[in-house]
């Protein structure tokens, strides 16, 4: 069951012997799609979002926390389905507007893209920036602290599923890896689809 306001989230646990350990978001998504059960997470933007510190000893000494997480699913121009755990970013060359982020995690690298995003709330946070050059530079400087929002040129919404028309063909990155280009994204959230321990 997805997190509810005021209720505890997660429980103490230990990573079983032989269970996978991952250090980045793309590896976590791959482990989930390969059918792994409980997965130890030692790095990546989802790990940072849930407060994971990357300490491998925590996974086996009883200090670890087991957390249910949602997964995101995206199709590029109606093609094959891709699973993501942290984010999808669609952008034009040189980061020209519009820039679209579909976030299951709060962070993308050192940027706090979606400050209110939670990886187990049953929704994806969609952030669409349509900014002029001057505002783009201001937003870039504010991204590390999450203070780029609210802004009239940055749309934020939360969705269970939806379609995003990108207009021009955009470069698409899923969990930090470039996967191709697209003009349209179809996205959906799969609540409580995996379990991690940090």
Secondary structure, DSSP 8 states (H G I E B T S, - for coil): ----TTS---EEE---TT--EESSHHHHHHHHHTT-SEEEE-SSHHHHHTT----GGGGTSS-EEEEEEEEEEEEETT--EEEESSEEEEE-GGG-S-EEEEESSS-BTTB---TT--TTSS-EEEEEE---HHHHHHHHHHGGGTTT-SBTTEEEEEESEEEEEEEEEEEEEETTEEEEEEEEEEEEEEEEEEEEE-
